[in-house]
Amino acid sequence: MSIVRHKEQKQTGDRTPQLASNFQPKRTPARVALLKVKDVADIMGVVPKTVRAWIDSGKLQAMRDGRIIRITPAALEDYIEEHMR
């Protein structure tokens, strides 16, 4: 809070913050639920080792952060469309 605004609030006794009339809250992007290897294995009816093999072969796109592997629902849908005809 700026000093000028603080002084104005002291004089008026108003403790509520004054918002600009054109204030627009920031929109945050919708979060996509990422799937674990086990989740994909359950959905596809296979063991997690098979899902990891699909990822290692490049058939299924995944994100890695160290040892953590996550798959987007869109990547799983793409895999199903391409490989499960």
CYANA upper distance limits for C-alpha pairs under 8 A (distance plus 0.5 A):
  1 MET  CA      5 ARG  CA      7.19
  1 MET  CA      6 HIS  CA      7.09
  2 SER  CA      6 HIS  CA      6.64
  3 ILE  CA      7 LYS  CA      6.69
  4 VAL  CA      8 GLU  CA      6.80
  5 ARG  CA      9 GLN  CA      6.76
  6 HIS  CA     10 LYS  CA      6.76
  7 LYS  CA     11 GLN  CA      6.77
  8 GLU  CA     12 THR  CA      6.85
  9 GLN  CA     13 GLY  CA      6.08
  9 GLN  CA     14 ASP  CA      5.73
  9 GLN  CA     15 ARG  CA      6.79
 10 LYS  CA     14 ASP  CA      7.50
 10 LYS  CA     15 ARG  CA      8.44
 19 LEU  CA     23 PHE  CA      7.19
 32 VAL  CA     72 THR  CA      7.90
 33 ALA  CA     72 THR  CA      7.66
 33 ALA  CA     73 PRO  CA      8.08
 34 LEU  CA     70 ARG  CA      6.31
 34 LEU  CA     71 ILE  CA      6.13
 34 LEU  CA     72 THR  CA      5.49
 34 LEU  CA     73 PRO  CA      7.33
 35 LEU  CA     39 ASP  CA      6.33
 35 LEU  CA     40 VAL  CA      7.05
 35 LEU  CA     70 ARG  CA      5.96
 35 LEU  CA     71 ILE  CA      5.47
 35 LEU  CA     72 THR  CA      6.55
 35 LEU  CA     73 PRO  CA      7.43
 36 LYS  CA     40 VAL  CA      6.95
 36 LYS  CA     69 ILE  CA      7.09
 36 LYS  CA     70 ARG  CA      5.62
 36 LYS  CA     71 ILE  CA      6.89
 37 VAL  CA     41 ALA  CA      6.65
 37 VAL  CA     48 PRO  CA      6.41
 37 VAL  CA     51 VAL  CA      6.94
 37 VAL  CA     52 ARG  CA      7.69
 37 VAL  CA     69 ILE  CA      7.29
 37 VAL  CA     70 ARG  CA      7.24
 37 VAL  CA     71 ILE  CA      7.82
 38 LYS  CA     42 ASP  CA      6.65
 38 LYS  CA     47 VAL  CA      8.23
 38 LYS  CA     48 PRO  CA      6.00
 39 ASP  CA     43 ILE  CA      6.74
 40 VAL  CA     44 MET  CA      6.52
 40 VAL  CA     48 PRO  CA      8.28
 40 VAL  CA     51 VAL  CA      7.64
 40 VAL  CA     71 ILE  CA      8.42
 40 VAL  CA     76 LEU  CA      8.25
 41 ALA  CA     45 GLY  CA      6.24
 41 ALA  CA     46 VAL  CA      5.45
 41 ALA  CA     47 VAL  CA      5.93
 41 ALA  CA     48 PRO  CA      5.71
 41 ALA  CA     50 THR  CA      8.18
 41 ALA  CA     51 VAL  CA      6.68
 42 ASP  CA     46 VAL  CA      7.03
 42 ASP  CA     47 VAL  CA      8.06
 46 VAL  CA     50 THR  CA      6.97
 46 VAL  CA     51 VAL  CA      7.99
 47 VAL  CA     51 VAL  CA      7.51
 48 PRO  CA     52 ARG  CA      6.81
 49 LYS  CA     53 ALA  CA      6.76
 50 THR  CA     54 TRP  CA      6.84
 51 VAL  CA     55 ILE  CA      6.84
 51 VAL  CA     60 LEU  CA      8.50
 52 ARG  CA     56 ASP  CA      6.58
 53 ALA  CA     57 SER  CA      6.54
 54 TRP  CA     58 GLY  CA      6.76
 54 TRP  CA     59 LYS  CA      5.67
 54 TRP  CA     60 LEU  CA      5.91
 55 ILE  CA     59 LYS  CA      6.47
 55 ILE  CA     60 LEU  CA      5.28
 55 ILE  CA     61 GLN  CA      6.63
 55 ILE  CA     62 ALA  CA      6.99
 59 LYS  CA     79 TYR  CA      7.39
 60 LEU  CA     75 ALA  CA      7.22
 60 LEU  CA     76 LEU  CA      7.46
 60 LEU  CA     79 TYR  CA      6.34
 61 GLN  CA     71 ILE  CA      7.37
 61 GLN  CA     75 ALA  CA      6.28
 61 GLN  CA     76 LEU  CA      8.32
 62 ALA  CA     69 ILE  CA      7.09
 62 ALA  CA     70 ARG  CA      6.22
 62 ALA  CA     71 ILE  CA      5.20
 62 ALA  CA     72 THR  CA      7.67
 62 ALA  CA     75 ALA  CA      7.93
 63 MET  CA     69 ILE  CA      6.19
 63 MET  CA     70 ARG  CA      5.75
 63 MET  CA     71 ILE  CA      6.79
 64 ARG  CA     68 ILE  CA      6.13
 64 ARG  CA     69 ILE  CA      5.15
 64 ARG  CA     70 ARG  CA      7.03
 65 ASP  CA     69 ILE  CA      7.11
 71 ILE  CA     75 ALA  CA      7.01
 71 ILE  CA     76 LEU  CA      7.50
 72 THR  CA     76 LEU  CA      7.02
 73 PRO  CA     77 GLU  CA      6.69
 74 ALA  CA     78 ASP  CA      6.64
 75 ALA  CA     79 TYR  CA      6.71
 76 LEU  CA     80 ILE  CA      6.71
 77 GLU  CA     81 GLU  CA      6.62
 78 ASP  CA     82 GLU  CA      6.61
 79 TYR  CA     83 HIS  CA      6.28
 79 TYR  CA     84 MET  CA      8.03
 80 ILE  CA     84 MET  CA      5.50
 80 ILE  CA     85 ARG  CA      8.22
 81 GLU  CA     85 ARG  CA      7.25
